[in-house]
Amino acid sequence: MNKKIRMIIKKLSNPRVRRRLKIALSVWLGMIIVGLMLKVVYDIGYFNAQSLKDDKDAELPTAYPVLTMESAQRIVTGALKEDPTNPKTIVSQIINGNHTLSTIIIENDKIKKVAWIIDMHLFFTGELFNDAGYSLKEGIEHQYDIKRSQQD
């Protein structure tokens, strides 16, 4: 064991080996420094991009209005120009309270109908078809067991 250590020390004392070792260590140290600099630059860029993304997300409206029975009743009463204190048409159920297209069931003189509220302000009771051409009104009437009246 002692012989091996002496042999290594003897080889390292050679000026040519020392110079090559210094060059190798300098290159290795330079690569480590360049790698650390790239890592720092990447992290700074990543965090800046993340903060920009967070700022953009903060600007977007994330809170959509929720359709409640009171707000649906107010929309229906206003659209039909009824007395808000004593409406003839009553919202009996909200099926889908989506903020863009809400499905509701209204009742007038014991007759139930499917109605739609678009963007929380436009109200209508007509037929609505999906992209395949099927009537969504008929599907909801069948699902909630609403009899089709002759007045449609």
RODOMI-43027 format. One line per 4 residues: number of its first residue (from 1); their letters; for each residue y, z, x of N, C-alpha, C. Coordinates in nm, 3 decimals. Atoms other than C-alpha are relative to their C-alpha. Last residue first. Layout:
BEGIN
NUM> A> Y:Z:X:Y:Z:X:Y:Z:X | ...
END
This chain:
BEGIN
152> DQQS> -0.022:0.052:-0.135:2.565:-2.729:-9.616:0.047:-0.139:-0.011 | -0.142:0.019:-0.025:2.613:-2.607:-9.975:0.028:-0.055:0.139 | -0.037:0.133:0.049:2.250:-2.655:-10.077:0.145:-0.032:0.036 | -0.063:0.005:0.132:2.150:-2.354:-9.867:0.036:-0.144:-0.036
148> RKID> -0.106:0.102:0.001:1.898:-2.353:-9.589:0.059:-0.009:-0.139 | 0.025:0.110:0.094:1.704:-2.026:-9.599:0.117:-0.096:0.004 | -0.118:0.022:0.084:1.747:-1.810:-9.289:-0.029:-0.122:-0.086 | 0.040:0.010:0.140:1.420:-1.687:-9.141:0.121:-0.006:-0.093
144> YQHE> -0.052:-0.119:0.067:1.563:-1.581:-8.803:-0.022:-0.003:-0.151 | 0.034:-0.120:-0.077:1.351:-1.827:-8.601:0.044:0.127:-0.071 | 0.144:-0.023:0.011:1.368:-2.102:-8.864:-0.039:0.131:0.069 | 0.027:-0.034:0.139:1.745:-2.080:-8.896:-0.148:0.030:-0.020
140> IGEK> -0.043:-0.139:0.020:1.773:-2.065:-8.516:-0.024:0.042:-0.144 | 0.087:-0.090:-0.074:1.565:-2.380:-8.477:0.036:0.146:-0.021 | 0.128:-0.010:0.072:1.750:-2.562:-8.753:-0.095:0.096:0.070 | -0.023:-0.075:0.123:2.087:-2.483:-8.591:-0.130:0.019:-0.077
136> LSYG> 0.010:-0.142:-0.034:1.967:-2.596:-8.249:0.019:0.087:-0.123 | -0.104:-0.081:0.063:1.904:-2.942:-8.384:-0.023:0.147:0.034 | 0.051:-0.093:0.100:1.692:-3.140:-8.139:0.114:0.087:-0.054 | -0.025:0.044:0.135:1.846:-3.442:-7.967:-0.053:0.092:-0.109
132> ADNF> 0.117:0.078:0.044:1.699:-3.388:-7.619:0.015:-0.047:-0.145 | 0.000:0.129:-0.070:2.041:-3.282:-7.481:-0.121:-0.086:-0.037 | 0.014:-0.013:-0.145:2.073:-3.008:-7.744:-0.010:-0.138:0.062 | 0.121:0.060:-0.055:2.214:-3.062:-8.091:-0.005:0.023:0.150
128> LEGT> -0.016:0.004:-0.145:2.462:-2.850:-8.286:-0.132:-0.048:0.057 | 0.122:0.020:-0.077:2.503:-2.894:-8.660:0.033:-0.005:0.148 | 0.074:0.126:0.012:2.814:-2.754:-8.822:-0.128:-0.002:0.081 | 0.130:-0.026:0.062:2.937:-2.395:-8.868:-0.084:-0.126:-0.011
124> FFLH> 0.044:0.105:0.093:3.243:-2.389:-8.642:-0.141:0.029:-0.049 | 0.109:-0.036:0.090:3.456:-2.137:-8.451:-0.037:-0.121:-0.085 | 0.023:0.110:0.093:3.679:-2.192:-8.147:-0.125:0.029:-0.083 | -0.110:0.021:0.093:3.817:-1.879:-7.975:-0.025:-0.111:-0.102
120> MDII> -0.056:-0.121:0.062:3.570:-1.706:-7.743:0.119:-0.027:-0.092 | -0.105:-0.055:-0.087:3.500:-2.016:-7.536:0.080:0.112:-0.065 | -0.010:0.064:-0.132:3.297:-2.170:-7.820:0.120:0.058:0.073 | -0.132:-0.032:-0.056:3.189:-1.964:-8.122:0.000:-0.055:0.143
116> WAVK> -0.016:0.008:-0.145:2.903:-2.105:-8.326:0.142:0.038:0.038 | -0.131:0.047:-0.043:2.777:-2.044:-8.678:0.009:0.010:0.152 | -0.012:-0.007:-0.146:2.438:-2.006:-8.843:0.135:-0.060:0.036 | -0.013:0.127:-0.071:2.461:-1.940:-9.214:0.006:0.028:0.149
112> KIKD> -0.011:-0.010:-0.145:2.360:-1.658:-9.448:0.006:-0.140:0.060 | 0.056:0.121:-0.061:2.434:-1.673:-9.820:0.025:0.010:0.151 | 0.145:-0.016:-0.018:2.480:-1.331:-9.986:-0.068:-0.125:0.057 | 0.063:-0.004:0.134:2.834:-1.430:-10.099:-0.152:-0.001:0.009
108> NEII> -0.106:0.015:0.100:2.937:-1.515:-9.741:-0.068:-0.011:-0.135 | 0.046:-0.018:0.138:2.724:-1.407:-9.445:0.119:-0.008:-0.093 | -0.104:-0.049:0.091:2.766:-1.514:-9.085:-0.056:0.006:-0.141 | 0.041:0.020:0.139:2.500:-1.543:-8.817:0.108:0.062:-0.087
104> ITSL> -0.013:-0.114:0.091:2.629:-1.585:-8.462:-0.056:-0.038:-0.137 | 0.062:0.028:0.130:2.555:-1.810:-8.165:0.009:0.127:-0.085 | 0.064:-0.115:0.063:2.790:-1.784:-7.869:-0.053:-0.041:-0.136 | 0.053:0.039:0.131:2.878:-2.075:-7.642:-0.078:0.117:-0.058
100> THNG> -0.038:0.139:0.029:3.101:-2.020:-7.338:-0.048:-0.046:-0.137 | -0.146:0.017:0.008:3.108:-1.640:-7.305:0.042:-0.143:-0.027 | -0.046:0.071:-0.118:2.741:-1.599:-7.400:0.150:-0.025:-0.011 | -0.138:-0.034:-0.030:2.684:-1.343:-7.676:0.051:-0.063:0.127
96> NIIQ> -0.022:0.026:-0.142:2.368:-1.504:-7.809:0.147:0.023:0.029 | 0.129:0.036:-0.059:2.232:-1.389:-8.143:0.014:-0.016:0.150 | -0.029:0.084:-0.117:2.529:-1.197:-8.277:-0.133:-0.027:0.067 | 0.080:-0.015:-0.122:2.450:-1.069:-8.626:0.052:-0.092:0.108
92> SVIT> 0.110:-0.096:0.018:2.609:-1.005:-8.966:-0.080:0.020:0.128 | 0.094:0.027:-0.109:2.952:-1.158:-8.913:-0.110:0.104:-0.010 | 0.029:-0.112:-0.090:3.119:-1.123:-9.252:-0.099:-0.046:0.107 | 0.110:0.039:-0.088:3.288:-1.395:-9.457:-0.018:0.109:0.105
88> KPNT> 0.110:0.043:0.088:3.497:-1.262:-9.744:-0.123:-0.036:0.082 | 0.051:0.137:-0.015:3.729:-1.064:-9.515:-0.115:-0.030:-0.098 | 0.105:0.014:0.099:3.916:-0.756:-9.644:-0.057:-0.143:0.008 | 0.038:-0.133:0.049:4.150:-0.620:-9.375:-0.114:-0.007:-0.100
84> PDEK> 0.074:-0.079:-0.100:4.162:-0.946:-9.181:-0.044:0.137:-0.048 | -0.071:-0.126:-0.020:4.254:-1.149:-9.493:-0.079:0.086:0.100 | 0.028:-0.103:0.100:4.095:-1.489:-9.451:0.083:0.124:0.033 | -0.127:-0.045:0.061:4.232:-1.786:-9.261:-0.024:0.097:-0.115
80> LAGT> 0.011:0.030:0.144:3.882:-1.928:-9.191:0.125:0.042:-0.078 | 0.029:0.142:0.016:3.952:-1.947:-8.818:-0.007:-0.039:-0.147 | -0.117:0.080:-0.035:4.125:-1.607:-8.810:-0.024:-0.149:-0.022 | -0.103:-0.025:0.101:3.845:-1.434:-9.000:0.125:-0.084:0.028
76> VIRQ> 0.042:0.065:0.125:3.580:-1.593:-8.777:0.108:0.014:-0.107 | -0.004:0.144:-0.021:3.761:-1.497:-8.455:-0.034:-0.075:-0.128 | -0.140:0.038:-0.012:3.829:-1.140:-8.575:0.015:-0.151:0.018 | -0.056:-0.007:0.134:3.469:-1.099:-8.688:0.146:-0.043:0.000
72> ASEM> 0.054:0.114:0.075:3.346:-1.220:-8.349:0.057:-0.002:-0.142 | -0.070:0.119:-0.047:3.582:-0.974:-8.174:-0.051:-0.125:-0.072 | -0.140:-0.005:0.041:3.459:-0.686:-8.390:0.074:-0.126:0.043 | -0.005:0.026:0.145:3.089:-0.776:-8.354:0.146:-0.004:-0.048
68> TLVP> 0.048:-0.113:0.078:3.130:-0.798:-7.979:0.008:-0.037:-0.148 | -0.014:0.016:0.145:3.159:-1.105:-7.761:-0.063:0.119:-0.070 | 0.125:-0.025:0.070:3.207:-1.003:-7.400:0.026:-0.013:-0.150 | -0.014:-0.078:0.123:3.492:-1.152:-7.201:-0.134:0.009:-0.072
64> YATP> -0.017:0.087:0.116:3.386:-1.268:-6.858:0.016:0.086:-0.124 | 0.015:-0.072:0.127:3.441:-1.052:-6.553:0.030:-0.097:-0.115 | 0.141:-0.036:0.018:3.374:-1.249:-6.237:-0.023:0.071:-0.133 | 0.016:-0.100:0.107:3.702:-1.435:-6.219:-0.147:0.028:-0.023
60> LEAD> 0.067:0.053:0.117:3.705:-1.603:-5.879:-0.010:0.106:-0.108 | -0.094:0.076:0.082:3.966:-1.475:-5.634:-0.063:-0.052:-0.128 | -0.088:-0.095:0.067:3.737:-1.202:-5.500:0.099:-0.073:-0.089 | 0.073:-0.061:0.112:3.470:-1.461:-5.425:0.088:0.096:-0.077
56> KDDK> 0.016:0.103:0.101:3.719:-1.658:-5.215:-0.071:0.056:-0.122 | -0.131:0.020:0.061:3.818:-1.343:-5.027:-0.007:-0.104:-0.110 | -0.026:-0.114:0.087:3.451:-1.259:-4.969:0.135:-0.013:-0.069 | 0.087:0.016:0.117:3.389:-1.609:-4.835:0.022:0.114:-0.098
52> LSQA> -0.057:0.107:0.080:3.690:-1.579:-4.604:-0.082:-0.021:-0.127 | -0.117:-0.056:0.067:3.560:-1.239:-4.487:0.070:-0.106:-0.084 | 0.044:-0.089:0.106:3.219:-1.391:-4.418:0.119:0.060:-0.074 | 0.049:0.084:0.109:3.371:-1.678:-4.221:-0.044:0.087:-0.118
48> NFYG> -0.116:0.066:0.060:3.572:-1.433:-4.012:-0.043:-0.086:-0.117 | -0.070:-0.100:0.081:3.260:-1.218:-3.961:0.127:-0.058:-0.061 | 0.079:-0.034:0.118:3.057:-1.519:-3.851:0.075:0.097:-0.090 | -0.005:0.112:0.094:3.328:-1.647:-3.617:-0.076:0.030:-0.128
44> IDYV> -0.137:0.006:0.050:3.363:-1.307:-3.451:0.014:-0.111:-0.102 | -0.021:-0.112:0.093:2.985:-1.270:-3.425:0.141:-0.002:-0.058 | 0.074:0.027:0.124:2.947:-1.618:-3.275:0.024:0.110:-0.101 | -0.072:0.105:0.070:3.221:-1.552:-3.017:-0.068:-0.033:-0.133
40> VKLM> -0.124:-0.059:0.051:3.060:-1.220:-2.921:0.079:-0.104:-0.079 | 0.036:-0.092:0.108:2.714:-1.381:-2.889:0.126:0.061:-0.063 | 0.037:0.081:0.115:2.852:-1.669:-2.685:-0.034:0.087:-0.121 | -0.124:0.058:0.052:3.024:-1.421:-2.452:-0.029:-0.087:-0.122
36> LGVI> -0.074:-0.105:0.070:2.702:-1.220:-2.415:0.131:-0.055:-0.060 | 0.072:-0.032:0.124:2.508:-1.536:-2.330:0.071:0.106:-0.081 | -0.025:0.111:0.092:2.770:-1.643:-2.075:-0.069:0.025:-0.134 | -0.139:-0.010:0.044:2.754:-1.298:-1.913:0.035:-0.111:-0.099
32> IMGL> -0.011:-0.115:0.089:2.372:-1.303:-1.902:0.142:0.012:-0.053 | 0.063:0.039:0.127:2.371:-1.655:-1.758:0.008:0.115:-0.101 | -0.090:0.094:0.067:2.621:-1.550:-1.490:-0.057:-0.042:-0.136 | -0.110:-0.080:0.053:2.403:-1.249:-1.397:0.099:-0.089:-0.077
28> WVSL> 0.057:-0.080:0.108:2.099:-1.476:-1.357:0.108:0.085:-0.067 | 0.027:0.091:0.111:2.298:-1.727:-1.151:-0.052:0.078:-0.120 | -0.130:0.043:0.051:2.436:-1.448:-0.932:-0.018:-0.094:-0.119 | -0.055:-0.111:0.077:2.088:-1.292:-0.894:0.136:-0.037:-0.060
24> AIKL> 0.081:-0.015:0.121:1.942:-1.627:-0.790:0.055:0.112:-0.088 | -0.028:0.114:0.088:2.224:-1.694:-0.544:-0.075:0.015:-0.132 | -0.135:-0.019:0.052:2.195:-1.345:-0.393:0.036:-0.113:-0.097 | 0.007:-0.108:0.098:1.817:-1.386:-0.362:0.137:0.026:-0.062
20> RRRV> 0.064:0.055:0.121:1.861:-1.721:-0.192:-0.009:0.104:-0.111 | -0.095:0.094:0.060:2.107:-1.569:0.057:-0.058:-0.059:-0.129 | -0.110:-0.077:0.059:1.879:-1.274:0.123:0.099:-0.092:-0.071 | 0.052:-0.058:0.125:1.579:-1.501:0.174:0.109:0.079:-0.070
16> RPNS> 0.020:0.111:0.092:1.771:-1.706:0.434:-0.048:0.051:-0.137 | -0.128:0.043:0.056:1.899:-1.392:0.606:-0.014:-0.114:-0.101 | -0.028:0.134:-0.049:1.545:-1.245:0.652:0.129:-0.050:-0.068 | -0.099:-0.013:-0.107:1.558:-0.874:0.570:0.034:-0.135:0.062
12> LKKI> -0.134:-0.012:0.055:1.387:-0.943:0.239:0.108:0.014:0.107 | -0.038:0.130:0.057:1.072:-1.070:0.411:0.142:0.004:-0.055 | -0.018:0.093:-0.111:1.048:-0.759:0.630:0.044:-0.137:-0.050 | -0.127:-0.034:-0.064:1.104:-0.533:0.331:0.028:-0.096:0.115
8> IMRI> -0.107:0.042:0.092:0.824:-0.712:0.141:0.136:0.028:0.064 | -0.002:0.147:-0.001:0.584:-0.679:0.438:0.114:-0.053:-0.087 | -0.062:0.041:-0.127:0.668:-0.312:0.481:0.014:-0.151:0.007 | -0.142:-0.032:0.009:0.594:-0.253:0.113:0.072:-0.043:0.127
4> KKNM> -0.061:0.095:0.094:0.261:-0.436:0.140:0.150:0.024:-0.011 | -0.011:0.129:-0.067:0.160:-0.242:0.450:0.071:-0.102:-0.089 | -0.112:-0.008:-0.093:0.234:0.090:0.283:0.024:-0.134:0.069 | -0.118:0.000:0.083:0.000:0.000:0.000:0.125:0.000:0.087
END
